[in-house]
């Protein structure tokens, strides 16, 4: 569940509204109303992702 990754950096596989599949690295800011508000490192900009379109989520290991 993406809610478990708030304030964490994850990599997602995402199927956008045009049915293009991409891999995005994001910092999850908040989750609600079927959406994820995040900072997208791939685009270097804030983005909103639809939870239903997220195919997979993987935590990016952060070094101490």
MOPAC internal coordinates of N, CA, C and O (Angstrom, degrees):
PM7 1SCF
backbone

  N    0.0000 0     0.00 0     0.00 0    0    0    0
  C    1.4534 1     0.00 0     0.00 0    1    0    0
  C    1.5246 1   109.25 1     0.00 0    2    1    0
  O    1.2310 1   121.10 1   -49.53 1    3    2    1
  N    1.2811 1   115.50 1   130.47 1    3    2    1
  C    1.4648 1   121.81 1  -176.18 1    5    3    2
  C    1.5341 1   111.70 1   -63.82 1    6    5    3
  O    1.2310 1   119.98 1   155.34 1    7    6    5
  N    1.3336 1   117.64 1   -24.66 1    7    6    5
  C    1.4682 1   121.04 1   179.48 1    9    7    6
  C    1.5347 1   111.63 1   -59.37 1   10    9    7
  O    1.2310 1   120.66 1   153.34 1   11   10    9
  N    1.3175 1   116.35 1   -26.66 1   11   10    9
  C    1.4592 1   120.99 1  -179.46 1   13   11   10
  C    1.5249 1   113.25 1   -72.50 1   14   13   11
  O    1.2310 1   120.18 1   172.36 1   15   14   13
  N    1.3283 1   117.26 1    -7.64 1   15   14   13
  C    1.4574 1   120.93 1  -174.00 1   17   15   14
  C    1.5306 1   113.70 1  -111.77 1   18   17   15
  O    1.2310 1   119.66 1  -162.42 1   19   18   17
  N    1.3235 1   118.25 1    17.58 1   19   18   17
  C    1.4681 1   120.34 1   177.94 1   21   19   18
  C    1.5287 1   108.89 1   -61.08 1   22   21   19
  O    1.2310 1   121.18 1   -45.69 1   23   22   21
  N    1.3167 1   115.34 1   134.31 1   23   22   21
  C    1.4773 1   124.43 1  -176.64 1   25   23   22
  C    1.5260 1   112.85 1    66.48 1   26   25   23
  O    1.2310 1   120.29 1  -158.30 1   27   26   25
  N    1.3163 1   117.05 1    21.70 1   27   26   25
  C    1.4690 1   121.78 1   177.31 1   29   27   26
  C    1.5277 1   108.34 1  -122.24 1   30   29   27
  O    1.2310 1   121.07 1   -23.76 1   31   30   29
  N    1.3183 1   115.56 1   156.24 1   31   30   29
  C    1.4571 1   121.33 1   176.86 1   33   31   30
  C    1.5237 1   108.86 1   -96.16 1   34   33   31
  O    1.2310 1   121.42 1   -52.15 1   35   34   33
  N    1.3281 1   114.90 1   127.85 1   35   34   33
  C    1.4571 1   120.92 1  -178.89 1   37   35   34
  C    1.5271 1   109.86 1  -133.09 1   38   37   35
  O    1.2310 1   121.95 1   -17.61 1   39   38   37
  N    1.3115 1   113.88 1   162.39 1   39   38   37
  C    1.4607 1   120.11 1   171.58 1   41   39   38
  C    1.5190 1   105.97 1  -110.92 1   42   41   39
  O    1.2310 1   121.01 1   -48.85 1   43   42   41
  N    1.3257 1   115.67 1   131.15 1   43   42   41
  C    1.4622 1   119.77 1   179.47 1   45   43   42
  C    1.5254 1   109.81 1  -119.03 1   46   45   43
  O    1.2310 1   121.84 1   -29.00 1   47   46   45
  N    1.3101 1   114.08 1   151.00 1   47   46   45
  C    1.4637 1   120.95 1   166.46 1   49   47   46
  C    1.5141 1   104.59 1  -102.56 1   50   49   47
  O    1.2310 1   121.00 1   -56.61 1   51   50   49
  N    1.3353 1   115.70 1   123.39 1   51   50   49
  C    1.4592 1   121.01 1  -169.40 1   53   51   50
  C    1.5166 1   111.11 1  -126.58 1   54   53   51
  O    1.2310 1   121.19 1   -42.83 1   55   54   53
  N    1.3276 1   115.33 1   137.17 1   55   54   53
  C    1.4671 1   123.25 1   177.68 1   57   55   54
  C    1.5270 1   107.04 1  -108.95 1   58   57   55
  O    1.2310 1   119.77 1   -76.80 1   59   58   57
  N    1.3332 1   118.04 1   103.20 1   59   58   57
  C    1.4676 1   120.42 1  -174.02 1   61   59   58
  C    1.5308 1   112.60 1   -76.75 1   62   61   59
  O    1.2310 1   120.81 1    -0.68 1   63   62   61
  N    1.3354 1   116.05 1   179.32 1   63   62   61
  C    1.4747 1   121.12 1  -175.12 1   65   63   62
  C    1.5291 1   113.03 1   -64.33 1   66   65   63
  O    1.2310 1   120.03 1   162.87 1   67   66   65
  N    1.3311 1   117.55 1   -17.13 1   67   66   65
  C    1.4685 1   121.90 1   176.37 1   69   67   66
  C    1.5260 1   111.60 1   -94.97 1   70   69   67
  O    1.2310 1   120.93 1  -175.06 1   71   70   69
  N    1.3332 1   115.83 1     4.94 1   71   70   69
  C    1.4639 1   123.93 1  -179.40 1   73   71   70
  C    1.5243 1   112.75 1    69.77 1   74   73   71
  O    1.2310 1   120.62 1  -154.68 1   75   74   73
  N    1.3357 1   116.41 1    25.32 1   75   74   73
  C    1.4569 1   121.56 1   172.51 1   77   75   74
  C    1.5216 1   108.15 1   -87.72 1   78   77   75
  O    1.2310 1   120.65 1   -49.05 1   79   78   77
  N    1.3194 1   116.36 1   130.95 1   79   78   77
  C    1.4608 1   120.77 1   179.14 1   81   79   78
  C    1.5223 1   108.25 1   -98.24 1   82   81   79
  O    1.2310 1   121.34 1   -47.88 1   83   82   81
  N    1.3416 1   115.05 1   132.12 1   83   82   81
  C    1.4620 1   120.19 1  -179.79 1   85   83   82
  C    1.5219 1   109.55 1  -141.06 1   86   85   83
  O    1.2310 1   121.45 1   -16.46 1   87   86   85
  N    1.3238 1   114.82 1   163.54 1   87   86   85
  C    1.4568 1   122.07 1   174.60 1   89   87   86
  C    1.5188 1   106.75 1  -109.66 1   90   89   87
  O    1.2310 1   120.65 1   -54.38 1   91   90   89
  N    1.3332 1   116.36 1   125.62 1   91   90   89
  C    1.4634 1   122.54 1  -177.84 1   93   91   90
  C    1.5224 1   109.05 1  -124.14 1   94   93   91
  O    1.2310 1   120.65 1   -37.82 1   95   94   93
  N    1.3160 1   116.36 1   142.18 1   95   94   93
  C    1.4582 1   121.62 1   172.16 1   97   95   94
  C    1.5191 1   106.58 1  -105.23 1   98   97   95
  O    1.2310 1   120.74 1   -57.92 1   99   98   97
  N    1.3415 1   116.18 1   122.08 1   99   98   97
  C    1.4646 1   120.28 1  -173.16 1  101   99   98
  C    1.5300 1   111.50 1  -134.76 1  102  101   99
  O    1.2310 1   121.22 1   -25.83 1  103  102  101
  N    1.3262 1   115.28 1   154.17 1  103  102  101
  C    1.4542 1   122.92 1   168.90 1  105  103  102
  C    1.5211 1   105.76 1  -103.99 1  106  105  103
  O    1.2310 1   120.16 1   -66.46 1  107  106  105
  N    1.3214 1   117.30 1   113.54 1  107  106  105
  C    1.4601 1   122.20 1  -176.71 1  109  107  106
  C    1.5260 1   108.45 1   -72.58 1  110  109  107
  O    1.2310 1   120.21 1   -58.37 1  111  110  109
  N    1.3344 1   117.21 1   121.63 1  111  110  109
  C    1.4627 1   122.64 1   179.47 1  113  111  110
  C    1.5300 1   111.55 1   -95.83 1  114  113  111
  O    1.2310 1   120.51 1   134.38 1  115  114  113
  N    1.3332 1   116.62 1   -45.62 1  115  114  113
  C    1.4691 1   120.43 1   178.67 1  117  115  114
  C    1.5214 1   109.30 1  -158.16 1  118  117  115
  O    1.2310 1   121.72 1   -18.84 1  119  118  117
  N    1.3343 1   114.32 1   161.16 1  119  118  117
  C    1.4598 1   121.32 1  -179.74 1  121  119  118
  C    1.5155 1   107.71 1  -135.44 1  122  121  119
  O    1.2310 1   120.07 1   -50.09 1  123  122  121
  N    1.3280 1   117.47 1   129.91 1  123  122  121
  C    1.4611 1   121.58 1   177.07 1  125  123  122
  C    1.5069 1   111.59 1   178.35 1  126  125  123
  O    1.2310 1   120.61 1   -23.42 1  127  126  125
  N    1.3145 1   116.44 1   156.58 1  127  126  125
  C    1.4651 1   123.12 1   178.62 1  129  127  126
  C    1.5246 1   112.84 1    53.73 1  130  129  127
  O    1.2310 1   120.77 1  -145.38 1  131  130  129
  N    1.3376 1   116.13 1    34.62 1  131  130  129
  C    1.4570 1   120.01 1   177.57 1  133  131  130
  C    1.5139 1   114.24 1    76.20 1  134  133  131
  O    1.2310 1   120.45 1  -165.71 1  135  134  133
  N    1.3340 1   116.74 1    14.29 1  135  134  133
  C    1.4661 1   120.73 1  -177.08 1  137  135  134
  C    1.5123 1   111.38 1  -131.84 1  138  137  135
  O    1.2310 1   121.70 1   -23.85 1  139  138  137
  N    1.3178 1   114.36 1   156.15 1  139  138  137
  C    1.4574 1   122.28 1   174.05 1  141  139  138
  C    1.5215 1   107.82 1  -117.07 1  142  141  139
  O    1.2310 1   120.61 1   -58.56 1  143  142  141
  N    1.3273 1   116.43 1   121.44 1  143  142  141
  C    1.4651 1   120.60 1   172.48 1  145  143  142
  C    1.5175 1   106.16 1   -93.30 1  146  145  143
  O    1.2310 1   120.84 1   -50.21 1  147  146  145
  N    1.3276 1   116.00 1   129.79 1  147  146  145
  C    1.4543 1   119.54 1  -173.04 1  149  147  146
  C    1.5196 1   111.52 1  -151.18 1  150  149  147
  O    1.2310 1   121.78 1   -18.62 1  151  150  149
  N    1.3303 1   114.20 1   161.38 1  151  150  149
  C    1.4594 1   119.50 1   165.87 1  153  151  150
  C    1.5172 1   105.25 1   -94.40 1  154  153  151
  O    1.2310 1   120.66 1   -57.85 1  155  154  153
  N    1.3181 1   116.35 1   122.15 1  155  154  153
  C    1.4574 1   121.39 1  -179.74 1  157  155  154
  C    1.5242 1   108.47 1   -93.37 1  158  157  155
  O    1.2310 1   120.67 1   -66.37 1  159  158  157
  N    1.3229 1   116.32 1   113.63 1  159  158  157
  C    1.4606 1   120.50 1   177.56 1  161  159  158
  C    1.5177 1   110.91 1   -70.59 1  162  161  159
  O    1.2310 1   120.06 1   151.19 1  163  162  161
  N    1.3159 1   117.48 1   -28.81 1  163  162  161
  C    1.4599 1   121.24 1   179.60 1  165  163  162
  C    1.5297 1   110.52 1   -63.25 1  166  165  163
  O    1.2310 1   120.68 1   136.58 1  167  166  165
  N    1.3405 1   116.31 1   -43.42 1  167  166  165
  C    1.4727 1   121.48 1   179.70 1  169  167  166
  C    1.5288 1   112.25 1   -95.53 1  170  169  167
  O    1.2310 1   120.56 1   170.58 1  171  170  169
  N    1.3264 1   116.54 1    -9.42 1  171  170  169
  C    1.4666 1   122.98 1  -174.97 1  173  171  170
  C    1.5326 1   111.04 1    52.98 1  174  173  171
  O    1.2310 1   121.57 1  -130.12 1  175  174  173
  N    1.3399 1   114.60 1    49.88 1  175  174  173
  C    1.4614 1   121.14 1  -177.30 1  177  175  174
  C    1.5267 1   109.78 1  -161.12 1  178  177  175
  O    1.2310 1   120.42 1   -20.54 1  179  178  177
  N    1.3478 1   116.80 1   159.46 1  179  178  177
  C    1.4674 1   118.76 1   174.16 1  181  179  178
  C    1.5272 1   110.28 1   -68.82 1  182  181  179
  O    1.2310 1   121.02 1   -36.44 1  183  182  181
  N    1.3121 1   115.66 1   143.56 1  183  182  181
  C    1.4652 1   121.12 1   179.83 1  185  183  182
  C    1.5187 1   109.82 1  -143.45 1  186  185  183
  O    1.2310 1   121.41 1   -22.80 1  187  186  185
  N    1.3272 1   114.90 1   157.20 1  187  186  185
  C    1.4618 1   122.11 1   172.89 1  189  187  186
  C    1.5224 1   107.24 1  -119.98 1  190  189  187
  O    1.2310 1   121.07 1   -52.33 1  191  190  189
  N    1.3338 1   115.56 1   127.67 1  191  190  189
  C    1.4552 1   122.01 1  -179.26 1  193  191  190
  C    1.5240 1   109.55 1  -115.06 1  194  193  191
  O    1.2310 1   120.17 1   -40.99 1  195  194  193
  N    1.3232 1   117.28 1   139.01 1  195  194  193
  C    1.4584 1   122.59 1   176.14 1  197  195  194
  C    1.5292 1   108.31 1   -80.75 1  198  197  195
  O    1.2310 1   120.98 1   -55.61 1  199  198  197
  N    1.3315 1   115.73 1   124.39 1  199  198  197
  C    1.4675 1   120.05 1  -176.28 1  201  199  198
  C    1.5303 1   111.49 1   -57.50 1  202  201  199
  O    1.2310 1   119.80 1   140.34 1  203  202  201
  N    1.3082 1   117.99 1   -39.66 1  203  202  201
  C    1.4655 1   121.21 1  -178.36 1  205  203  202
  C    1.5295 1   112.20 1   -62.38 1  206  205  203
  O    1.2310 1   119.97 1   159.32 1  207  206  205
  N    1.3234 1   117.67 1   -20.68 1  207  206  205
  C    1.4591 1   121.65 1  -178.33 1  209  207  206
  C    1.5348 1   113.12 1   -95.28 1  210  209  207
  O    1.2310 1   120.57 1   178.74 1  211  210  209
  N    1.3360 1   116.52 1    -1.26 1  211  210  209
  C    1.4541 1   120.12 1   177.01 1  213  211  210
  C    1.5250 1   107.96 1   -84.99 1  214  213  211
  O    1.2310 1   121.10 1   -62.36 1  215  214  213
  N    1.3259 1   115.51 1   117.64 1  215  214  213
  C    1.4608 1   121.28 1  -176.78 1  217  215  214
  C    1.5261 1   110.94 1   -82.60 1  218  217  215
  O    1.2310 1   120.70 1   139.85 1  219  218  217
  N    1.3467 1   116.27 1   -40.15 1  219  218  217
  C    1.4574 1   120.11 1  -177.71 1  221  219  218
  C    1.5230 1   109.08 1  -153.78 1  222  221  219
  O    1.2310 1   120.85 1   -27.22 1  223  222  221
  N    1.3351 1   115.98 1   152.78 1  223  222  221
  C    1.4680 1   122.90 1   178.36 1  225  223  222
  C    1.5188 1   107.63 1  -132.51 1  226  225  223
  O    1.2310 1   120.90 1   -45.15 1  227  226  225
  N    1.3312 1   115.87 1   134.85 1  227  226  225
  C    1.4573 1   120.76 1   176.49 1  229  227  226
  C    1.5225 1   108.79 1  -136.05 1  230  229  227
  O    1.2310 1   120.76 1   -50.84 1  231  230  229
  N    1.3204 1   116.15 1   129.16 1  231  230  229
  C    1.4575 1   121.46 1   178.45 1  233  231  230
  C    1.5123 1   109.58 1   -67.71 1  234  233  231
  O    1.2310 1   121.39 1   -45.72 1  235  234  233
  N    1.3320 1   114.95 1   134.28 1  235  234  233
  C    1.4664 1   120.77 1   174.51 1  237  235  234
  C    1.5159 1   106.70 1   -87.03 1  238  237  235
  O    1.2310 1   120.23 1   -58.07 1  239  238  237
  N    1.2976 1   117.16 1   121.93 1  239  238  237
  C    1.4668 1   120.88 1  -179.12 1  241  239  238
  C    1.5206 1   108.82 1   -68.87 1  242  241  239
  O    1.2310 1   121.49 1   -50.17 1  243  242  241
  N    1.3290 1   114.75 1   129.83 1  243  242  241
  C    1.4557 1   120.33 1   179.78 1  245  243  242
  C    1.5115 1   108.29 1  -106.24 1  246  245  243
  O    1.2310 1   121.21 1   -44.39 1  247  246  245
  N    1.3154 1   115.29 1   135.61 1  247  246  245
  C    1.4584 1   120.77 1  -177.95 1  249  247  246
  C    1.5147 1   110.06 1   -83.34 1  250  249  247
  O    1.2310 1   120.83 1   -39.34 1  251  250  249
  N    1.3179 1   116.02 1   140.66 1  251  250  249
  C    1.4610 1   121.59 1  -179.83 1  253  251  250
  C    1.5063 1   111.38 1   -79.37 1  254  253  251
  O    1.2310 1   120.10 1   180.00 1  255  254  253

